[in-house]
Amino acid sequence: MPAINRFAGQKIDMLETQHRRRKLVSIMPQADMTVMKDGKRLISFSNNDYLGLSRHPRVLAAAQDAMEKYGAGAGASRMVTGNHPLYAELEETLARIKHTEASCVFGSGYLANIGIITALMGESDLILGDKLSHACMIDGAKLSGASFHRFAHNDLAHCGALLEKYRSKHQKCLIMTERVFSMDGDCAPLAAFSTLAGEYDAWLLVDDAHGLGVLPSVKTGVDIWMGTLSKSAGAYGGYACATRDVVDYLITSARTLIYSTALPPSVVGAATAALQLMEQDRELCARPLKLARMFCRMLKLPQAQSSIVPVILGREEKALQAAQWLEEKGFLVIPIRPPTVRVGAARLRVTFSALHKEEQVRAFAEALKAGGFV
Ligand SMILES: *Cc1c(COP(=O)(O)O)cnc(C)c1O
């Protein structure tokens, strides 16, 4: 057997024994937050399309128009000939929503973080990041070559202690955190982090992947907001929002923007239409959090801070078992296991969308109770 096959096979066997093997599950998404899986209709509580905009008629029409006008693909990097006219409107809309001077769009949220962090930071610099930061922030920090330390989750005192210890040995300093944490659904104390950053002459980068469109925009002293257009905006792509100078610098230096093909026109059209709907429809934007809070009240869980509610179960098998039980009852929830979350904290990551009906949320909570999982 070729050595590469032996290597891969052994790795898979080991993950299987640890209940950590990941598999791609084929499903047919439907228009109403349900999916067809193995011929059965399931209500999905595992979708980041928090506002249901990926199916909104205006979003679909904008995608179609853009494609007909400008083609299926962009054909080149934005630096070359890929900067089709739809980008300007998208970037203006983003800057308006985030209350910043300017914005620039990347191929995905992952590419945005890699590009932003490596453009700003280098070997003589210091990066401090929340322990629960998303993989792409961590990869960006590592790739930048800066000294990188993590502080305990949302722990200002720990972040302060690291600043006290390391700040003076470095030139620039970046603090990275998330507005809403993707696996826990809790929020970072941004105003306090902003003050701390100010005290130590550090910059603050906040990942808003799960806040956009679900929590109201805030003006706190964040130097760079980044996020994705693939969740509440229902399309695809990543972005940075900051001052004009910072954005102009990113455009000229972020390698993931310069050396990667621009987004397809349809995607840019769709994202712009979705953001405009977000700006117009406050009630739609408020709905995911309202449903998450209703669910938490029903199960006596701590009050939801976002559209994400973790139901922590402990061992990997328990999370797999709960997901299996719920599937039999007609619900789709993906179990989240280490290394995505810490060992002993395998969980169901439940997400709420404006498209869910209250009866569906109630039935889902009842099923969790009936299975003895809460
Ligand atoms: C999903 C996510 C990203 C990555 O965004 P993509 O557009 O999917 O690449 C970045 N940060 C956080 C916190 C996320 O949840």
The ligand as an SDF file (V2000), in Angstrom:
LIG
                    3D

 15 15  0  0  0  0  0  0  0  0999 V2000
  -17.7100   31.6010    9.6390 C   0  0  0  0  0  0  0  0  0  0  0  0
  -16.7050   32.4080   10.3470 C   0  0  0  0  0  0  0  0  0  0  0  0
  -15.6160   32.9700    9.6770 C   0  0  0  0  0  0  0  0  0  0  0  0
  -15.2930   32.6360    8.2520 C   0  0  0  0  0  0  0  0  0  0  0  0
  -16.1400   33.2120    7.3500 O   0  0  0  0  0  0  0  0  0  0  0  0
  -16.3280   32.5380    5.8980 P   0  0  0  0  0  0  0  0  0  0  0  0
  -16.8850   33.6160    5.0700 O   0  0  0  0  0  0  0  0  0  0  0  0
  -17.2500   31.3840    6.0970 O   0  0  0  0  0  0  0  0  0  0  0  0
  -14.9580   32.1020    5.4510 O   0  0  0  0  0  0  0  0  0  0  0  0
  -14.7810   33.8170   10.3760 C   0  0  0  0  0  0  0  0  0  0  0  0
  -14.9760   34.0620   11.6830 N   0  0  0  0  0  0  0  0  0  0  0  0
  -15.9880   33.5150   12.3730 C   0  0  0  0  0  0  0  0  0  0  0  0
  -16.1520   33.8310   13.8030 C   0  0  0  0  0  0  0  0  0  0  0  0
  -16.8710   32.6650   11.7320 C   0  0  0  0  0  0  0  0  0  0  0  0
  -17.8510   32.0860   12.4180 O   0  0  0  0  0  0  0  0  0  0  0  0
  1  2  1  0
  2  3  1  0
  2 14  2  0
  3  4  1  0
  3 10  2  0
  4  5  1  0
  5  6  1  0
  6  7  2  0
  6  8  1  0
  6  9  1  0
 10 11  1  0
 11 12  2  0
 12 13  1  0
 12 14  1  0
 14 15  1  0
M  END
$$$$
